[in-house]
Amino acid sequence: MIGYVLGNYLVRTGKITREALSDILRKMEDSRAQLGALAVSEGLMTPAQAEEINLLQAERDAYFGDLAVEEGYLTPEQLKELMKKQGDPYLCCSKVLIQEGILSERELGEALEEMRKEEGLTPEQLEEVKRGAVEKLLPGFLPEEAQDYAPLAGTVLRTVIRLADRNAYPGRGEMCERFPERRQVHQALVFDGGLVDCFAEEEGGLMELAGIFAQEEFTDLNEDVMDAAGEFLNCANGLYISGLSRKGVFLELKMPSAERSAHDLVPGSLCSIPVYVRGRSLRLVLAKIAEEL
């Protein structure tokens, strides 16, 4: 997350080019191993155990390390050591920027402070960005009227990070009057009233997300893109309602649809959140349904 947030700021301010940002992100990826691969290489887990945890992640909204501890494959102490070896995201980012001669330590500190102010982040929120802690960062990015959406939005964003781009990050959400006019795919989560969430195209982010998920390169915003985006949304929402069901709360998922949303929505309940995937943006829009469908 920090690589994209800081990197895009450096591009906007002319300190680096878009091509340089791609190179920085690639070098960050090279210096930061996947936790499962690291656990296997350290002899703490077998490949079969790592694959089992990967499959569990397809059913539950949880981090690899937390599931590995829960299943008894790692101890909390082993997880802590692995995370140290994996590398702190911000340290990896700053190391690349300084070693490549892009910024000095002083210039890096100045750029971070300028970026924090421009993005409207508190010092505490900046620390969460450095750590990539979406679940802690997201409530501060949502308007007061949309705080109830944080659990669902957090699950969707964590799914994007886990399945599409581990550097993906949210922007500041805002209340809006209606669903975007751009191409969109939405899905209803029904209980007494219910919720509806939606992916809408903005600057190539929806096509990027769909392409990664479908393992296909899309050049047009066609029905195949909408189908793949709908499947991704269904996967994320499925994780959310699965988590609720373990707490005794049961919701029904409607089929994703790329048709214009015609739900009877609670007035003033729509919230739009920009989501950046590989430097391109889409919109995650959430709203409350007025009555059970």
Backbone as CSV, one residue per row, in Angstrom:
resi,resn,N_x,N_y,N_z,CA_x,CA_y,CA_z,C_x,C_y,C_z
1,MET,0.823,-1.211,0.000,0.000,0.000,0.000,0.858,1.262,0.000
2,ILE,1.855,1.324,0.887,2.651,2.544,1.010,3.397,2.841,-0.290
3,GLY,3.804,1.793,-1.018,4.509,2.011,-2.274,3.654,2.741,-3.284
4,TYR,2.379,2.357,-3.389,1.475,3.018,-4.322,1.101,4.423,-3.848
5,VAL,0.765,4.542,-2.564,0.320,5.849,-2.055,1.431,6.884,-2.212
6,LEU,2.623,6.574,-1.714,3.745,7.502,-1.814,4.213,7.626,-3.266
7,GLY,4.256,6.507,-3.983,4.715,6.537,-5.362,3.840,7.392,-6.255
8,ASN,2.524,7.271,-6.106,1.620,8.092,-6.917,1.738,9.570,-6.556
9,TYR,2.001,9.860,-5.293,2.224,11.250,-4.899,3.488,11.784,-5.580
10,LEU,4.538,10.977,-5.616,5.784,11.404,-6.258,5.593,11.602,-7.764
11,VAL,4.732,10.790,-8.378,4.427,10.973,-9.798,3.661,12.277,-10.003
12,ARG,2.640,12.507,-9.167,1.819,13.722,-9.305,2.648,14.988,-9.141
13,THR,3.639,14.943,-8.273,4.453,16.137,-8.008,5.683,16.213,-8.909
14,GLY,5.783,15.292,-9.868,6.863,15.351,-10.847,8.219,14.889,-10.356
15,LYS,8.271,14.234,-9.200,9.559,13.781,-8.661,10.042,12.509,-9.340
16,ILE,9.090,11.681,-9.817,9.442,10.479,-10.568,8.443,10.313,-11.712
17,THR,8.785,9.455,-12.663,7.877,9.160,-13.768,7.029,7.939,-13.426
18,ARG,5.969,7.718,-14.215,5.143,6.532,-14.025,5.971,5.268,-14.257
19,GLU,6.896,5.318,-15.214,7.760,4.164,-15.487,8.675,3.870,-14.296
20,ALA,9.190,4.947,-13.664,10.043,4.763,-12.489,9.257,4.147,-11.343
21,LEU,7.978,4.546,-11.194,7.145,3.976,-10.142,6.973,2.477,-10.352
22,SER,6.726,2.058,-11.594,6.577,0.626,-11.874,7.834,-0.136,-11.481
23,ASP,8.992,0.454,-11.748,10.264,-0.190,-11.402,10.429,-0.273,-9.892
24,ILE,10.044,0.790,-9.180,10.131,0.808,-7.716,9.247,-0.289,-7.118
25,LEU,8.008,-0.387,-7.614,7.079,-1.380,-7.085,7.576,-2.799,-7.357
26,ARG,8.159,-3.017,-8.528,8.697,-4.339,-8.847,9.823,-4.704,-7.879
27,LYS,10.703,-3.756,-7.602,11.812,-4.020,-6.688,11.323,-4.234,-5.253
28,MET,10.242,-3.544,-4.882,9.642,-3.783,-3.568,9.112,-5.204,-3.476
29,GLU,8.440,-5.656,-4.544,7.896,-7.017,-4.564,9.016,-8.039,-4.444
30,ASP,10.121,-7.776,-5.145,11.252,-8.710,-5.119,11.872,-8.817,-3.732
31,SER,11.798,-7.721,-2.967,12.452,-7.711,-1.657,11.534,-8.187,-0.530
32,ARG,10.266,-8.451,-0.857,9.309,-8.833,0.189,8.607,-10.137,-0.187
33,ALA,8.974,-11.215,0.481,8.458,-12.541,0.136,7.032,-12.724,0.654
34,GLN,6.290,-13.599,-0.022,4.981,-14.006,0.477,5.181,-14.785,1.774
35,LEU,4.294,-14.575,2.736,4.462,-15.187,4.053,4.431,-16.712,3.965
36,GLY,3.536,-17.274,3.142,3.453,-18.729,3.016,4.727,-19.322,2.451
37,ALA,5.249,-18.693,1.404,6.491,-19.181,0.793,7.643,-19.101,1.787
38,LEU,7.658,-18.044,2.591,8.704,-17.875,3.585,8.607,-18.952,4.666
39,ALA,7.363,-19.248,5.095,7.174,-20.281,6.126,7.650,-21.639,5.626
40,VAL,7.404,-21.930,4.341,7.845,-23.202,3.766,9.369,-23.235,3.657
41,SER,9.956,-22.142,3.174,11.411,-22.100,3.010,12.137,-22.196,4.345
42,GLU,11.489,-21.716,5.420,12.095,-21.791,6.747,11.868,-23.152,7.403
43,GLY,11.117,-24.031,6.756,10.859,-25.356,7.291,9.806,-25.381,8.381
44,LEU,9.025,-24.324,8.508,8.006,-24.254,9.555,6.672,-24.833,9.094
45,MET,6.463,-24.852,7.787,5.239,-25.425,7.223,5.616,-26.229,5.981
46,THR,4.796,-27.222,5.670,4.990,-27.980,4.437,4.247,-27.264,3.309
47,PRO,4.621,-27.535,2.052,3.867,-26.948,0.937,2.382,-27.284,1.000
48,ALA,2.047,-28.509,1.427,0.639,-28.904,1.527,-0.092,-28.080,2.581
49,GLN,0.575,-27.804,3.690,-0.051,-26.988,4.737,-0.262,-25.555,4.258
50,ALA,0.719,-25.010,3.548,0.584,-23.653,3.018,-0.565,-23.574,2.020
51,GLU,-0.686,-24.596,1.178,-1.780,-24.625,0.202,-3.127,-24.742,0.909
52,GLU,-3.169,-25.518,2.008,-4.403,-25.642,2.788,-4.842,-24.282,3.330
53,ILE,-3.879,-23.506,3.839,-4.213,-22.177,4.366,-4.667,-21.260,3.229
54,ASN,-4.029,-21.367,2.061,-4.457,-20.562,0.914,-5.901,-20.870,0.543
55,LEU,-6.273,-22.153,0.602,-7.649,-22.537,0.291,-8.608,-22.039,1.370
56,LEU,-8.178,-22.067,2.614,-9.020,-21.552,3.694,-9.297,-20.061,3.508
57,GLN,-8.305,-19.346,2.969,-8.487,-17.914,2.740,-9.575,-17.636,1.716
58,ALA,-9.841,-18.618,0.844,-10.916,-18.454,-0.131,-12.287,-18.570,0.524
59,GLU,-12.311,-19.068,1.767,-13.571,-19.248,2.486,-13.743,-18.249,3.620
60,ARG,-12.634,-17.695,4.094,-12.707,-16.840,5.271,-11.912,-15.566,5.068
61,ASP,-12.406,-14.489,5.638,-11.739,-13.190,5.555,-10.726,-13.100,6.688
62,ALA,-9.538,-13.656,6.442,-8.503,-13.676,7.484,-7.136,-13.688,6.827
63,TYR,-6.139,-13.218,7.558,-4.775,-13.205,7.050,-4.181,-14.609,7.093
64,PHE,-3.217,-14.868,6.191,-2.547,-16.161,6.124,-1.973,-16.538,7.484
65,GLY,-1.228,-15.623,8.105,-0.576,-15.920,9.370,-1.546,-16.253,10.482
66,ASP,-2.645,-15.502,10.557,-3.645,-15.762,11.605,-4.277,-17.140,11.434
67,LEU,-4.564,-17.516,10.177,-5.146,-18.838,9.934,-4.143,-19.946,10.247
68,ALA,-2.866,-19.720,9.902,-1.843,-20.726,10.172,-1.694,-20.967,11.670
69,VAL,-1.793,-19.915,12.465,-1.736,-20.058,13.925,-2.988,-20.773,14.425
70,GLU,-4.135,-20.378,13.892,-5.399,-20.983,14.320,-5.428,-22.486,14.025
71,GLU,-4.841,-22.886,12.893,-4.829,-24.306,12.522,-3.710,-25.079,13.207
72,GLY,-2.868,-24.376,13.962,-1.809,-25.042,14.700,-0.536,-25.304,13.923
73,TYR,-0.400,-24.699,12.739,0.802,-24.900,11.936,1.933,-23.955,12.340
74,LEU,1.590,-22.824,12.911,2.574,-21.870,13.407,2.215,-21.462,14.826
75,THR,3.209,-21.141,15.625,2.954,-20.531,16.924,2.933,-19.015,16.738
76,PRO,2.327,-18.278,17.666,2.362,-16.820,17.560,3.785,-16.274,17.481
77,GLU,4.696,-16.911,18.196,6.095,-16.457,18.181,6.727,-16.688,16.808
78,GLN,6.437,-17.841,16.194,6.967,-18.117,14.862,6.415,-17.138,13.832
79,LEU,5.128,-16.817,13.948,4.522,-15.849,13.031,5.192,-14.492,13.163
80,LYS,5.441,-14.082,14.388,6.088,-12.795,14.614,7.467,-12.743,13.965
81,GLU,8.227,-13.821,14.085,9.559,-13.866,13.491,9.496,-13.877,11.968
82,LEU,8.525,-14.611,11.421,8.366,-14.652,9.966,8.022,-13.269,9.411
83,MET,7.174,-12.547,10.125,6.781,-11.221,9.659,7.962,-10.259,9.692
84,LYS,8.861,-10.452,10.648,10.083,-9.645,10.679,10.948,-9.936,9.463
85,LYS,11.071,-11.237,9.140,11.892,-11.626,8.002,11.253,-11.223,6.680
86,GLN,9.917,-11.204,6.665,9.208,-10.824,5.443,9.535,-9.398,5.044
87,GLY,9.689,-8.547,6.032,10.057,-7.164,5.744,8.902,-6.194,5.906
88,ASP,9.144,-5.134,6.618,8.154,-4.084,6.801,7.925,-3.366,5.468
89,PRO,6.652,-3.165,5.059,6.374,-2.538,3.758,7.025,-1.169,3.601
90,TYR,6.956,-0.354,4.636,7.530,0.988,4.517,9.053,0.933,4.429
91,LEU,9.670,0.056,5.210,11.125,-0.054,5.152,11.582,-0.531,3.778
92,CYS,10.822,-1.465,3.185,11.151,-1.928,1.828,11.040,-0.774,0.840
93,CYS,9.990,0.024,0.971,9.764,1.156,0.063,10.863,2.197,0.208
94,SER,11.148,2.594,1.443,12.154,3.635,1.663,13.539,3.156,1.248
95,LYS,13.830,1.869,1.453,15.127,1.319,1.067,15.343,1.446,-0.434
96,VAL,14.300,1.091,-1.217,14.407,1.172,-2.674,14.577,2.622,-3.120
97,LEU,13.784,3.536,-2.560,13.847,4.946,-2.956,15.219,5.550,-2.673
98,ILE,15.787,5.209,-1.530,17.083,5.775,-1.156,18.218,5.110,-1.937
99,GLN,18.183,3.776,-2.048,19.257,3.070,-2.754,19.297,3.417,-4.239
100,GLU,18.131,3.700,-4.817,18.081,4.056,-6.236,18.421,5.529,-6.474
101,GLY,18.691,6.266,-5.389,19.057,7.670,-5.510,17.912,8.576,-5.894
102,ILE,16.681,8.106,-5.659,15.503,8.908,-6.013,15.257,9.984,-4.967
103,LEU,15.388,9.624,-3.704,15.216,10.568,-2.599,16.286,10.311,-1.552
104,SER,16.711,11.381,-0.888,17.561,11.222,0.291,16.653,10.965,1.490
105,GLU,17.241,10.615,2.627,16.423,10.380,3.821,15.647,11.638,4.194
106,ARG,16.294,12.803,4.090,15.607,14.059,4.412,14.469,14.317,3.434
107,GLU,14.733,14.133,2.143,13.690,14.362,1.137,12.531,13.386,1.289
108,LEU,12.843,12.164,1.707,11.785,11.176,1.935,10.872,11.622,3.068
109,GLY,11.467,12.092,4.158,10.669,12.579,5.280,9.802,13.756,4.888
110,GLU,10.374,14.670,4.102,9.609,15.835,3.648,8.467,15.423,2.722
111,ALA,8.737,14.468,1.824,7.706,14.008,0.898,6.556,13.329,1.643
112,LEU,6.888,12.536,2.662,5.854,11.876,3.456,4.954,12.890,4.152
113,GLU,5.559,13.938,4.711,4.769,14.939,5.418,3.904,15.729,4.436
114,GLU,4.449,16.063,3.277,3.659,16.782,2.270,2.499,15.915,1.779
115,MET,2.789,14.632,1.557,1.742,13.712,1.112,0.657,13.569,2.177
116,ARG,1.069,13.454,3.430,0.088,13.315,4.525,-0.883,14.474,4.537
117,LYS,-0.355,15.679,4.389,-1.214,16.862,4.410,-2.126,16.903,3.192
118,GLU,-1.562,16.558,2.024,-2.365,16.592,0.796,-3.498,15.584,0.849
119,GLU,-3.232,14.391,1.408,-4.245,13.343,1.493,-5.192,13.547,2.673
120,GLY,-4.895,14.526,3.533,-5.745,14.766,4.692,-5.638,13.687,5.748
121,LEU,-4.454,13.090,5.873,-4.243,12.025,6.846,-3.738,12.584,8.168
122,THR,-4.162,11.983,9.258,-3.573,12.303,10.549,-2.240,11.553,10.645
123,PRO,-1.350,11.954,11.559,-0.111,11.187,11.735,-0.367,9.717,12.041
124,GLU,-1.441,9.447,12.812,-1.766,8.064,13.144,-2.199,7.292,11.896
125,GLN,-2.986,7.937,11.030,-3.416,7.273,9.803,-2.242,7.006,8.869
126,LEU,-1.278,7.922,8.850,-0.096,7.707,8.025,0.648,6.453,8.475
127,GLU,0.722,6.227,9.779,1.384,5.034,10.289,0.656,3.770,9.839
128,GLU,-0.690,3.822,9.780,-1.455,2.669,9.314,-1.214,2.436,7.828
129,VAL,-1.067,3.524,7.050,-0.742,3.395,5.631,0.615,2.703,5.483
130,LYS,1.585,3.096,6.299,2.912,2.478,6.240,2.835,0.980,6.513
131,ARG,1.948,0.596,7.435,1.828,-0.819,7.790,0.895,-1.584,6.867
132,GLY,0.102,-0.849,6.073,-0.865,-1.508,5.193,-2.045,-2.084,5.940
133,ALA,-2.381,-1.496,7.086,-3.456,-2.012,7.934,-4.795,-1.431,7.488
134,VAL,-5.411,-2.030,6.477,-6.647,-1.522,5.899,-7.761,-1.458,6.934
135,GLU,-7.864,-2.496,7.776,-8.968,-2.546,8.733,-8.916,-1.399,9.731
136,LYS,-7.718,-0.878,10.015,-7.602,0.253,10.926,-7.679,1.583,10.186
137,LEU,-7.250,1.574,8.943,-7.212,2.802,8.158,-8.587,3.193,7.628
138,LEU,-9.367,2.204,7.205,-10.603,2.482,6.484,-11.605,3.353,7.237
139,PRO,-11.891,3.106,8.536,-12.870,3.967,9.209,-12.525,5.450,9.140
140,GLY,-11.246,5.785,9.162,-10.846,7.180,9.060,-11.044,7.756,7.678
141,PHE,-11.227,6.893,6.674,-11.439,7.337,5.302,-12.921,7.425,4.950
142,LEU,-13.794,6.963,5.872,-15.220,6.972,5.599,-15.899,8.162,6.269
143,PRO,-16.889,8.778,5.594,-17.656,9.840,6.245,-18.382,9.293,7.476
144,GLU,-18.744,10.172,8.371,-19.432,9.767,9.600,-20.688,8.953,9.294
145,GLU,-21.414,9.358,8.221,-22.660,8.680,7.877,-22.442,7.265,7.345
146,ALA,-21.208,6.920,7.014,-20.929,5.632,6.377,-20.105,4.698,7.250
147,GLN,-19.968,4.991,8.532,-19.138,4.145,9.397,-19.648,2.707,9.488
148,ASP,-20.967,2.518,9.332,-21.522,1.162,9.379,-21.017,0.293,8.237
149,TYR,-20.503,0.894,7.200,-20.040,0.140,6.032,-18.620,-0.390,6.197
150,ALA,-17.927,0.028,7.235,-16.515,-0.338,7.383,-16.277,-1.852,7.362
151,PRO,-17.084,-2.690,8.049,-16.814,-4.136,8.013,-16.924,-4.722,6.603
152,LEU,-17.983,-4.370,5.868,-18.156,-4.896,4.517,-17.099,-4.334,3.576
153,ALA,-16.886,-3.024,3.620,-15.879,-2.410,2.748,-14.495,-2.968,3.054
154,GLY,-14.210,-3.209,4.329,-12.920,-3.768,4.711,-12.718,-5.162,4.143
155,THR,-13.769,-5.989,4.170,-13.672,-7.331,3.603,-13.413,-7.267,2.101
156,VAL,-14.134,-6.390,1.404,-13.942,-6.252,-0.049,-12.510,-5.814,-0.351
157,LEU,-12.018,-4.822,0.388,-10.671,-4.314,0.139,-9.599,-5.349,0.473
158,ARG,-9.778,-6.075,1.552,-8.798,-7.119,1.888,-8.788,-8.215,0.818
159,THR,-9.955,-8.493,0.236,-10.022,-9.481,-0.842,-9.295,-8.973,-2.075
160,VAL,-9.439,-7.690,-2.375,-8.700,-7.094,-3.491,-7.202,-7.217,-3.249
161,ILE,-6.775,-6.925,-2.027,-5.352,-6.992,-1.682,-4.834,-8.432,-1.777
162,ARG,-5.632,-9.384,-1.302,-5.171,-10.767,-1.278,-5.201,-11.416,-2.661
163,LEU,-6.213,-11.139,-3.464,-6.393,-11.851,-4.728,-5.921,-11.078,-5.954
164,ALA,-5.785,-9.763,-5.840,-5.461,-8.978,-7.038,-4.161,-8.197,-6.921
165,ASP,-4.028,-7.407,-5.874,-2.874,-6.513,-5.783,-2.613,-6.208,-4.321
166,ARG,-1.543,-6.757,-3.765,-1.312,-6.572,-2.329,-0.906,-5.135,-1.991
167,ASN,-0.684,-4.307,-3.010,-0.410,-2.896,-2.771,-1.637,-2.019,-2.991
168,ALA,-2.804,-2.625,-3.254,-4.021,-1.853,-3.467,-4.362,-1.055,-2.213
169,TYR,-5.017,0.079,-2.396,-5.355,0.910,-1.244,-6.601,1.748,-1.534
170,PRO,-7.315,2.177,-0.470,-8.515,2.998,-0.650,-8.173,4.483,-0.622
171,GLY,-9.046,5.285,-1.220,-8.980,6.725,-1.068,-10.056,7.174,-0.095
172,ARG,-10.239,8.468,0.001,-11.215,9.006,0.945,-12.628,8.888,0.381
173,GLY,-13.518,8.250,1.140,-14.897,8.066,0.706,-15.706,9.337,0.825
174,GLU,-16.798,9.387,0.063,-17.687,10.540,0.090,-19.122,10.085,-0.129
175,MET,-20.061,10.789,0.460,-21.462,10.484,0.250,-21.871,11.005,-1.127
176,CYS,-22.762,10.283,-1.790,-23.205,10.690,-3.124,-24.706,10.468,-3.254
177,GLU,-25.286,10.997,-4.306,-26.734,10.962,-4.486,-27.216,9.703,-5.196
178,ARG,-26.376,9.134,-6.071,-26.813,7.991,-6.868,-25.608,7.136,-7.262
179,PHE,-25.901,5.953,-7.744,-24.834,5.112,-8.247,-24.175,5.780,-9.451
180,PRO,-22.871,5.526,-9.665,-22.184,6.166,-10.789,-22.841,5.825,-12.121
181,GLU,-22.748,6.744,-13.072,-23.279,6.505,-14.409,-22.373,5.586,-15.220
182,ARG,-21.135,5.411,-14.764,-20.193,4.559,-15.488,-20.624,3.098,-15.416
183,ARG,-19.971,2.250,-16.211,-20.265,0.815,-16.161,-20.058,0.315,-14.747
184,GLN,-20.958,-0.538,-14.307,-20.912,-1.002,-12.930,-21.453,-2.414,-12.826
185,VAL,-21.086,-3.086,-11.741,-21.681,-4.363,-11.379,-21.994,-4.290,-9.899
186,HIS,-23.198,-4.713,-9.519,-23.591,-4.588,-8.117,-24.193,-5.897,-7.617
187,GLN,-24.300,-6.008,-6.281,-24.858,-7.198,-5.653,-25.552,-6.803,-4.358
188,ALA,-26.704,-7.404,-4.110,-27.469,-7.114,-2.896,-27.212,-8.179,-1.837
189,LEU,-27.082,-7.740,-0.584,-26.956,-8.610,0.579,-28.212,-8.376,1.398
190,VAL,-29.093,-9.370,1.449,-30.453,-9.154,1.939,-30.662,-9.725,3.329
191,PHE,-31.259,-8.910,4.186,-31.785,-9.357,5.474,-32.978,-8.460,5.720
192,ASP,-33.223,-7.916,6.888,-34.307,-6.954,7.088,-33.832,-5.608,6.575
193,GLY,-34.122,-5.334,5.340,-33.578,-4.151,4.689,-32.450,-4.612,3.807
194,GLY,-31.232,-4.514,4.273,-30.114,-5.062,3.525,-29.166,-4.000,3.015
195,LEU,-28.163,-4.467,2.295,-27.138,-3.606,1.724,-26.967,-3.956,0.257
196,VAL,-26.441,-3.048,-0.491,-26.019,-3.329,-1.849,-24.654,-2.685,-2.033
197,ASP,-23.717,-3.415,-2.659,-22.429,-2.816,-2.977,-22.154,-2.961,-4.464
198,CYS,-21.252,-2.158,-4.954,-21.085,-2.014,-6.391,-19.644,-1.672,-6.725
199,PHE,-19.107,-2.301,-7.785,-17.862,-1.873,-8.397,-18.219,-1.042,-9.616
200,ALA,-17.658,0.145,-9.729,-17.894,0.984,-10.900,-16.560,1.400,-11.503
201,GLU,-16.487,1.408,-12.823,-15.265,1.809,-13.506,-14.987,3.291,-13.278
202,GLU,-13.702,3.642,-13.199,-13.329,5.048,-13.104,-12.169,5.342,-14.054
203,GLU,-10.994,4.875,-13.741,-9.826,5.166,-14.593,-9.077,3.876,-14.931
204,GLY,-9.820,2.873,-15.361,-9.213,1.612,-15.758,-9.085,0.602,-14.646
205,GLY,-9.465,0.957,-13.415,-9.287,0.062,-12.280,-10.172,-1.170,-12.326
206,LEU,-11.408,-1.010,-12.815,-12.314,-2.154,-12.880,-11.812,-3.167,-13.904
207,MET,-11.357,-2.678,-15.046,-10.824,-3.564,-16.078,-9.545,-4.248,-15.579
208,GLU,-8.731,-3.516,-14.822,-7.500,-4.082,-14.259,-7.828,-5.194,-13.268
209,LEU,-8.766,-4.926,-12.369,-9.168,-5.908,-11.362,-9.743,-7.153,-12.028
210,ALA,-10.627,-6.952,-12.997,-11.243,-8.078,-13.688,-10.199,-8.905,-14.426
211,GLY,-9.236,-8.240,-15.050,-8.202,-8.943,-15.789,-7.333,-9.807,-14.902
212,ILE,-6.973,-9.278,-13.728,-6.156,-10.053,-12.786,-6.937,-11.262,-12.301
213,PHE,-8.203,-11.048,-11.956,-9.025,-12.120,-11.411,-9.282,-13.204,-12.455
214,ALA,-9.541,-12.794,-13.695,-9.841,-13.752,-14.756,-8.584,-14.289,-15.423
215,GLN,-7.412,-13.739,-15.043,-6.136,-14.100,-15.667,-6.223,-13.932,-17.186
216,GLU,-6.738,-12.759,-17.562,-6.924,-12.436,-18.971,-6.660,-10.952,-19.170
217,GLU,-6.085,-10.582,-20.294,-5.821,-9.175,-20.566,-6.991,-8.584,-21.345
218,PHE,-7.714,-7.663,-20.707,-8.853,-7.022,-21.351,-8.430,-5.685,-21.957
219,THR,-8.943,-5.410,-23.137,-8.655,-4.126,-23.792,-9.909,-3.277,-23.933
220,ASP,-11.085,-3.898,-23.735,-12.355,-3.180,-23.829,-13.198,-3.476,-22.605
221,LEU,-14.000,-2.507,-22.213,-14.878,-2.676,-21.059,-16.138,-3.419,-21.517
222,ASN,-15.976,-4.731,-21.732,-17.056,-5.520,-22.323,-17.757,-6.388,-21.274
223,GLU,-18.642,-7.274,-21.756,-19.406,-8.114,-20.841,-18.523,-9.104,-20.093
224,ASP,-17.423,-9.534,-20.710,-16.498,-10.434,-20.011,-15.892,-9.747,-18.790
225,VAL,-15.585,-8.445,-18.922,-15.073,-7.669,-17.786,-16.119,-7.615,-16.686
226,MET,-17.385,-7.332,-17.061,-18.446,-7.238,-16.072,-18.675,-8.578,-15.367
227,ASP,-18.604,-9.670,-16.137,-18.791,-10.995,-15.532,-17.681,-11.291,-14.522
228,ALA,-16.431,-10.992,-14.895,-15.305,-11.263,-13.990,-15.391,-10.383,-12.749
229,ALA,-15.757,-9.111,-12.931,-15.900,-8.203,-11.790,-17.031,-8.660,-10.877
230,GLY,-18.110,-9.163,-11.476,-19.219,-9.672,-10.678,-18.828,-10.896,-9.873
231,GLU,-18.046,-11.791,-10.481,-17.567,-12.972,-9.762,-16.665,-12.570,-8.600
232,PHE,-15.830,-11.554,-8.829,-14.940,-11.089,-7.760,-15.770,-10.500,-6.621
233,LEU,-16.756,-9.664,-6.951,-17.606,-9.057,-5.927,-18.351,-10.133,-5.148
234,ASN,-18.822,-11.148,-5.848,-19.532,-12.247,-5.201,-18.611,-12.995,-4.234
235,CYS,-17.347,-13.166,-4.618,-16.361,-13.826,-3.758,-16.146,-13.022,-2.478
236,ALA,-15.952,-11.708,-2.622,-15.717,-10.850,-1.458,-16.935,-10.808,-0.545
237,ASN,-18.117,-10.645,-1.128,-19.330,-10.589,-0.319,-19.617,-11.927,0.340
238,GLY,-19.257,-13.022,-0.344,-19.423,-14.341,0.245,-18.581,-14.513,1.502
239,LEU,-17.356,-13.982,1.476,-16.512,-14.020,2.669,-17.147,-13.236,3.812
240,TYR,-17.757,-12.106,3.458,-18.378,-11.256,4.483,-19.551,-11.972,5.158
241,ILE,-20.460,-12.532,4.365,-21.634,-13.170,4.974,-21.255,-14.489,5.650
242,SER,-20.173,-15.129,5.169,-19.707,-16.341,5.842,-19.231,-16.016,7.254
243,GLY,-18.532,-14.888,7.385,-18.084,-14.456,8.710,-19.248,-14.140,9.627
244,LEU,-20.284,-13.506,9.081,-21.468,-13.193,9.886,-22.206,-14.462,10.309
245,SER,-22.260,-15.448,9.406,-22.998,-16.672,9.724,-22.381,-17.401,10.911
246,ARG,-21.045,-17.288,11.054,-20.397,-17.928,12.202,-20.767,-17.235,13.510
247,LYS,-21.331,-16.012,13.385,-21.794,-15.279,14.566,-23.308,-15.377,14.727
248,GLY,-23.948,-16.212,13.899,-25.392,-16.398,13.999,-26.209,-15.380,13.234
249,VAL,-25.576,-14.619,12.348,-26.280,-13.633,11.514,-26.285,-14.145,10.080
250,PHE,-27.486,-14.292,9.504,-27.596,-14.919,8.187,-28.162,-13.939,7.165
251,LEU,-27.452,-13.787,6.049,-27.861,-12.932,4.953,-27.992,-13.764,3.692
252,GLU,-28.789,-13.275,2.758,-28.918,-13.913,1.453,-28.206,-13.053,0.420
253,LEU,-27.417,-13.705,-0.424,-26.729,-12.995,-1.499,-27.526,-13.132,-2.789
254,LYS,-27.887,-12.033,-3.396,-28.499,-12.064,-4.716,-27.409,-12.220,-5.775
255,MET,-27.796,-12.580,-6.977,-26.831,-12.709,-8.059,-26.277,-11.339,-8.435
256,PRO,-24.967,-11.243,-8.725,-24.428,-9.972,-9.206,-25.089,-9.591,-10.522
257,SER,-25.216,-8.293,-10.751,-25.852,-7.810,-11.975,-25.123,-6.591,-12.505
258,ALA,-24.995,-6.533,-13.827,-24.389,-5.363,-14.469,-25.451,-4.399,-14.974
259,GLU,-26.727,-4.730,-14.716,-27.814,-3.822,-15.094,-27.845,-2.645,-14.121
260,ARG,-28.432,-1.544,-14.551,-28.534,-0.379,-13.682,-29.310,-0.733,-12.418
261,SER,-28.772,-0.402,-11.251,-29.405,-0.762,-9.985,-30.760,-0.074,-9.835
262,ALA,-31.786,-0.887,-9.490,-33.127,-0.332,-9.316,-33.631,-0.591,-7.899
263,HIS,-32.712,-0.810,-6.961,-33.118,-1.072,-5.582,-33.739,0.178,-4.961
264,ASP,-34.678,-0.058,-4.051,-35.258,1.041,-3.277,-34.291,1.343,-2.143
265,LEU,-33.507,2.400,-2.302,-32.433,2.693,-1.361,-32.854,3.709,-0.307
266,VAL,-32.210,3.619,0.845,-32.426,4.608,1.898,-31.823,5.932,1.429
267,PRO,-32.595,7.005,1.390,-32.066,8.297,0.928,-30.845,8.729,1.743
268,GLY,-29.844,9.236,1.029,-28.647,9.730,1.693,-27.715,8.662,2.205
269,SER,-27.907,7.402,1.755,-27.092,6.308,2.310,-25.952,5.884,1.390
270,LEU,-25.850,6.444,0.197,-24.814,6.006,-0.744,-23.456,6.591,-0.384
271,CYS,-22.455,5.716,-0.343,-21.083,6.148,-0.096,-20.185,5.586,-1.186
272,SER,-19.354,6.429,-1.764,-18.458,6.038,-2.850,-17.007,6.122,-2.375
273,ILE,-16.271,5.030,-2.545,-14.884,4.947,-2.085,-13.978,4.642,-3.276
274,PRO,-13.011,5.491,-3.584,-12.057,5.133,-4.645,-11.139,4.014,-4.176
275,VAL,-10.857,3.082,-5.061,-9.950,1.968,-4.775,-8.916,1.928,-5.898
276,TYR,-7.649,1.886,-5.522,-6.566,1.929,-6.505,-5.924,0.552,-6.636
277,VAL,-5.991,0.010,-7.848,-5.433,-1.307,-8.162,-4.384,-1.124,-9.245
278,ARG,-3.141,-1.411,-8.892,-2.004,-1.228,-9.803,-1.996,0.176,-10.414
279,GLY,-2.281,1.139,-9.564,-2.206,2.533,-9.972,-3.420,3.042,-10.708
280,ARG,-4.406,2.184,-10.978,-5.624,2.613,-11.666,-6.793,2.570,-10.687
281,SER,-7.783,3.412,-10.906,-8.846,3.530,-9.916,-10.187,2.993,-10.407
282,LEU,-10.950,2.473,-9.448,-12.351,2.129,-9.622,-13.089,2.659,-8.412
283,ARG,-14.382,2.480,-8.379,-15.174,2.936,-7.243,-15.876,1.761,-6.590
284,LEU,-15.801,1.697,-5.266,-16.614,0.788,-4.475,-17.719,1.639,-3.868
285,VAL,-18.962,1.351,-4.246,-20.102,2.133,-3.770,-20.983,1.239,-2.922
286,LEU,-21.389,1.720,-1.761,-22.243,0.967,-0.852,-23.464,1.792,-0.490
287,ALA,-24.594,1.107,-0.267,-25.831,1.799,0.112,-26.732,0.849,0.887
288,LYS,-27.696,1.409,1.587,-28.666,0.621,2.337,-29.946,0.459,1.514
289,ILE,-30.483,-0.766,1.541,-31.731,-1.042,0.852,-32.871,-0.749,1.827
290,ALA,-33.892,-0.056,1.340,-34.967,0.409,2.224,-35.836,-0.742,2.713
291,GLU,-36.117,-1.710,1.855,-37.002,-2.806,2.244,-36.445,-4.106,1.733
292,GLU,-36.851,-5.212,2.391,-36.393,-6.521,1.959,-36.874,-6.783,0.544
293,LEU,-35.968,-7.337,-0.303,-36.304,-7.611,-1.701,-37.200,-8.837,-1.801
